[in-house]
Amino acid sequence: MIKDITIGQYFPGDSVIHRLDPRVKIVLAILYIAFLFIIQTAAAYLFALAVTFILVRLTKIPLKMYLRGLKPLLFILIFTAFLNVFYSTGEPLVKFWIFTVTSEGIKNAIFMMLRIFMLVIATSMLTYTTSPIVLTGGLERLLSPLAKIKIPVHEFSMMMTIALRFIPTILEETDKIMNAQKARGADFETGGLIKRAKALAPILIPLFISAFRRADDLATAMECRCYTGSGEGRTHYVSYSMSSADYVSLLVLAAMIAAAVFLNFVTVMGF
């Protein structure tokens, strides 16, 4: 299960999405998430699903990598669908004991699962196609106007990117500790919830020690390289500039949002 978590990983490539300006990709990801919450009808969801798969193909990253990142969220997807199916108001289709299945509940369950599915893929696409260093630079430039009101934009961007960068490292360390504990006879897969929670104690203690040791090593390495944060006169190694592809991407997303608003009034297959 831990190996299936792909949050924070970066896959080098030369696709159209990889070459976009990081500031544009951050804005596109935010607007795309807003776009997913605008759509309400089956036609709009089908349109969004088609766009999502087109974007996945444009990244040239296999679809199975995106689906692999969804495995840890299967419980959330199933639980969300269960709540929507049995606890939504509408015309009853099936009723047994205290549960009532309604047509509105089935529709809400399908829509909610599709929304979570596309939401995870959209956010994964940002980290899959943008390296942590580039993501830090893009986020810092995007939030640079806030520095005028004394908000530590550089430190905030660096903190977020370091946290995102170390998610795969921490997961890999957790997997190693679990394998070492299993080799010594530890059992993490049988028993009730309380027993499994107690079995995690031998994992959490060395994991916290390892995380603090890595943080100390990183701080030492940054100090040895004379890192002082965003001081006066600090320059950037890479300068970002908008290309025609970036402007086209923004226009395409604006057209998508307009199409979603229109499709909200269209019904498909009785929905």
Secondary structure as UniProt FT lines:
FT   HELIX           2..4
FT   TURN            7..8
FT   HELIX           16..19
FT   HELIX           22..38
FT   HELIX           42..59
FT   HELIX           63..70
FT   HELIX           71..73
FT   HELIX           74..86
FT   STRAND          92..96
FT   TURN            97..98
FT   STRAND          99..102
FT   HELIX           103..128
FT   HELIX           132..142
FT   HELIX           144..149
FT   HELIX           153..183
FT   TURN            184..185
FT   HELIX           193..199
FT   HELIX           201..224
FT   TURN            225..226
FT   TURN            232..233
FT   HELIX           244..263
FT   TURN            264..265
FT   TURN            269..270
//
